């Protein structure tokens, strides 16, 4: 049987507008997937729905589809997307109206049952992460376009693969192979050189979007259309595999994929083969994401230029003490960011930033009273006083929480293009997520001279967020570098290199097949990305910070 070619045209809500047409016209493809949802996106869509109950889906998707629906129909390409967000039925109706207006006989189906908001009083949005078998039911019934709400990102690939190859819930190894391929595709151009540690090794000015050639046994090849930018190699695929993951067991609603069994090999230019993936029964519960409004947040950034930076910062804090004492916000955070340098040849590089961030359930506490106090300092504070932007009213912020519910608590249904509603049964077999026995470490390198140098000279990294936690995946580019990395980058060494993590729980997972270590840092992001608890609220650059840190590296690796 020929492989099923599944491509991606969106990795987030806001991705490249012309990607759908590019994927339809650039080469052979059977299914195109669009991933629009993230924890922050669900909060944004929830706020949209507060203003308009008919909203709640990615409004850009119908505009993209209007330009390409006829082309997809002509070429027999099916489209699967989670752009339905909080309102998949509403988006499916919108697409049907679009198809009727354009005179295109497209069959549109959707998947529902993920919405658990009613069971979580006070939540703006609460949604379970569904698997791929609802998508598969829609495709088996003949749908040309399938719209979902909150499914796992990989479900956009496992669903079409299960439909095409006839896989069932017990085909754990095959499903796990598709999950791994789906995880590589889900973030679009991150698999083709985008956001890649070694980006200078190829032309990544405009990376092409990835696609997977999936075979009946669950193996796959990651590639891209000929002539598109970027590149696909073992490194780009490794980086994306480590992104936003944890231990060796990568759990999902359909299957738990064993990341410690994944084998990657270069299969030609811009082709990486994925094989050996083993799967296990999924855990007995489903993950659900609960988004709530956490209160109101305000921020003032003072610019401190030239000499006496520390003294200027101290003066502002003293002057603000009375304003903060009159109606104390629940949370007050000062941070001095030393971007300045001595004898600078531009004003900007002579300046540091002093950030004041306040949070409180009451908008008035963080609103005009606080902003007014900042404005009143304009002529009576440190020399050179100014702020990055005028302070304003406090803005609402969200908090994210993971909860877990039994599979049976979710009414997973496929709503077919002809209106029939087909229930999707929960898995019959489940398995708790037991910890994996740590694998043996490789033999150490023989003793030799070392040099103080950045970790990034011998290792790549990619980091991301999961609720309030962050992960940092680090991989070596050679067997020799792996022998050193696996022993040198311990949890204690990680904490020393990133002092922000020193007092937080950090877990190290060893993945020898990928020559990789994955560090999970609990609580570093507070209540999640929408809470903006730190300078880099999604931990996107945490890995690059780690790569920039210096340690003693064997000279044979440099």
C-alpha positions, -999 to 999 in steps of 0.1 A, spaced: 0 0 0 13 35 -9 21 58 20 -4 84 31 11 118 26 -1 142 54 11 178 54 8 207 77 -3 243 68 -6 259 102 13 255 135 -5 282 154 -33 308 152 -16 334 131 7 313 110 16 322 73 -15 331 54 -4 315 21 7 282 35 -25 263 25 -21 272 -11 16 265 -10 10 230 3 -18 223 -22 3 234 -52 38 225 -42 36 187 -46 17 155 -39 -3 154 -7 -34 134 5 -44 152 37 -36 187 50 -37 195 87 -40 229 104 -31 232 141 -45 264 156 -49 257 193 -26 263 223 -33 270 259 -32 308 253 -54 304 222 -81 287 241 -82 317 265 -83 342 235 -112 322 220 -130 321 253 -128 359 256 -141 361 220 -171 339 229 -179 362 259 -184 390 234 -202 369 208 -217 335 216 -214 326 179 -177 331 180 -150 309 196 -133 296 164 -102 307 145 -117 335 124 -88 335 99 -94 299 88 -125 305 66 -107 333 49 -78 309 40 -102 283 29 -122 306 6 -91 309 -15 -83 272 -16 -114 251 -11 -119 246 -48 -83 237 -54 -84 211 -26 -116 196 -40 -101 195 -75 -70 177 -62 -88 153 -39 -70 167 -8 -88 164 25 -84 190 52 -84 183 89 -81 212 114 -87 220 151 -96 256 141 -130 249 155 -116 258 190 -145 263 213 -172 262 186 -165 234 160 -201 232 150 -202 269 143 -171 267 121 -184 237 103 -216 256 95 -196 286 83 -176 263 59 -208 247 46 -221 282 38 -188 291 21 -189 259 0 -225 265 -11 -217 301 -20 -187 290 -41 -206 261 -56 -182 234 -43 -197 201 -32 -175 198 -1 -187 174 26 -180 190 60 -181 171 93 -170 180 128 -160 164 161 -174 174 195 -175 164 231 -144 181 244 -162 209 261 -163 204 299 -169 241 308 -202 234 325 -185 210 349 -160 236 360 -179 266 374 -161 299 370 -140 286 341 -138 306 309 -131 274 289 -125 238 300 -118 213 273 -106 177 273 -79 167 248 -96 141 225 -79 116 203 -81 109 166 -109 83 163 -136 109 159 -117 124 130 -113 89 116 -150 83 117 -157 115 98 -132 106 71 -144 70 68 -179 84 61 -165 105 32 -159 140 47 -137 163 27 -132 188 56 -131 178 93 -133 205 120 -125 197 156 -123 215 189 -96 206 215 -80 174 203 -43 166 208 -22 181 182 -10 147 170 -47 136 166 -48 156 134 -24 130 120 -35 98 139 -71 103 128 -64 103 90 -39 75 93 -63 53 113 -90 60 87 -68 53 57 -51 21 70 -80 7 90 -62 8 124 -82 2 155 -77 12 192 -55 -19 198 -30 -10 171 -7 6 197 26 5 178 11 19 146 -8 46 164 23 55 184 43 59 151 16 82 138 16 102 171 54 108 167 49 119 131 21 141 142 42 157 170 69 165 144 43 181 120 22 200 146 43 231 148 47 236 111 81 250 101 97 241 134 104 208 117 120 224 86 146 247 102 124 272 119 134 282 155 163 257 151 195 259 172 217 254 141 197 276 118 228 289 100 233 255 83 206 262 58 185 289 42 157 294 68 145 328 56 112 312 45 110 275 56 86 252 37 59 234 57 65 198 66 48 166 55 50 130 66 48 99 44 31 75 68 32 37 61 7 10 71 31 -2 98 33 32 115 67 41 102 71 74 85 94 98 66 94 135 74 100 157 43 88 188 26 78 199 -9 106 202 -34 119 237 -39 106 251 -6 129 268 19 144 254 51 158 219 55 149 186 71 175 166 88 179 144 119 186 175 140 155 195 130 133 164 136 150 157 170 145 193 181 108 191 174 104 157 190 118 171 222 95 202 221 70 203 249 75 167 260 85 151 293 96 116 300 100 85 278 62 79 279 44 105 258 8 100 268 -23 107 247 -59 97 246 -54 69 220 -20 56 229 11 62 249 41 65 226 75 55 239 99 82 229 128 61 241 121 37 212 122 63 184 149 58 158 158 85 133 179 82 102 187 104 72 168 89 42 181 113 16 181 151 12 153 166 33 141 132 43 142 117 78 129 82 85 111 75 118 109 39 128 109 15 158 83 34 177 65 13 203 31 21 218 13 12 250 -24 15 260 -33 50 269 -37 61 305 -71 57 323 -78 94 323 -79 122 298 -61 155 302 -83 186 302 -72 222 301 -91 247 323 -87 284 316 -98 310 341 -95 348 343 -70 353 371 -75 390 377 -59 421 363 -23 430 355 -4 463 348 31 470 339 54 501 338 89 499 323 112 527 334 143 534 312 175 541 332 203 556 312 240 561 318 256 562 352 243 552 386 218 526 373 214 508 407 209 541 425 183 553 400 164 520 403 164 523 441 151 559 439 121 548 418 113 520 441 114 543 471 92 569 454 67 542 445 64 528 480 37 552 491 15 545 460 18 508 465 11 510 502 -22 530 498 -39 501 481 -14 472 480 -18 449 449 -18 412 457 14 407 438 42 433 431 73 424 411 103 446 404 130 435 379 161 454 368 172 442 334 208 453 328 209 458 290 233 487 294 270 488 289 298 513 297 308 540 273 281 530 249 279 546 215 241 546 214 216 558 240 198 525 238 228 504 246 236 528 275 202 521 290 188 495 315 151 486 320 133 486 354 101 467 351 73 470 377 45 443 373 15 443 396 -14 419 397 -47 419 417 -83 406 414 -95 443 414 -88 462 383 -89 495 402 -60 485 424 -37 480 394 -53 506 371 -53 544 370 -41 550 405 -9 531 398 -5 546 364 -10 580 378 17 575 403 42 567 375 32 598 355 36 620 386 72 611 388 80 625 354 96 658 366 107 647 401 127 615 398 160 603 384 178 622 357 167 611 322 133 599 334 111 582 308 91 550 303 88 527 274 51 534 268 24 554 286 10 534 315 -27 526 313 -55 506 329 -49 471 342 -56 444 316 -72 410 324 -49 379 325 -56 342 325 -45 312 344 -43 277 331 -47 244 350 -44 208 340 -70 184 353 -76 148 345 -110 131 340 -121 95 332 -125 87 295 -162 80 302 -168 116 314 -164 128 278 -191 124 252 -168 121 222 -189 122 190 -183 125 152 -210 146 135 -209 134 100 -215 155 69 -250 141 66 -259 150 101 -256 116 117 -240 117 152 -217 87 158 -204 80 193 -167 74 197 -162 48 224 -134 52 250 -104 28 248 -111 -6 263 -75 -11 275 -57 15 296 -24 15 314 -12 38 342 18 60 334 45 42 355 80 57 355 105 43 331 136 26 345 164 50 336 186 36 309 224 30 314 246 60 305 271 57 277 308 51 285 326 83 295 351 99 272 387 93 281 403 120 302 418 149 283 422 187 283 391 209 285 382 244 275 357 268 290 331 273 262 294 277 255 273 244 257 258 254 223 290 246 205 284 209 209 246 206 217 213 218 204 183 227 225 146 235 222 123 245 250 86 252 255 57 254 280 31 231 294 9 250 318 31 264 346 60 240 337 87 242 311 108 216 293 143 220 279 153 193 255 191 191 248 206 168 222 242 159 211 252 159 175 276 130 176 282 98 197 313 113 213 294 145 223 266 123 237 291 104 258 301 137 274 267 154 275 249 125 293 274 126 321 282 163 323 247 179 321 233 165 354 203 180 371 227 198 395 247 212 366 214 223 349 204 242 380 238 259 383 237 270 346 201 283 350 200 298 385 163 307 380 156 269 383 177 264 414 148 262 439 123 244 416 117 207 410 137 196 380 135 162 365 160 148 339 149 122 314 175 103 293 167 94 257 197 75 243 182 68 209 179 105 203 212 113 221 191 136 242 183 148 277 149 163 285 146 185 316 112 193 330 111 224 353 80 226 374 64 259 383 88 282 364 60 297 344 37 303 374 0 299 363 8 295 326 16 317 296 -14 340 300 -3 349 335 30 363 321 49 353 352 83 359 336 102 377 309 98 348 285 63 336 295 63 305 272 100 295 279 107 296 242 142 309 247 151 289 279 170 264 258 190 291 240 199 306 274 212 272 284 232 268 252 249 302 259 262 292 293 298 282 296 312 250 311 343 229 307 340 210 274 366 184 262 388 200 235 382 169 213 346 180 209 354 217 200 
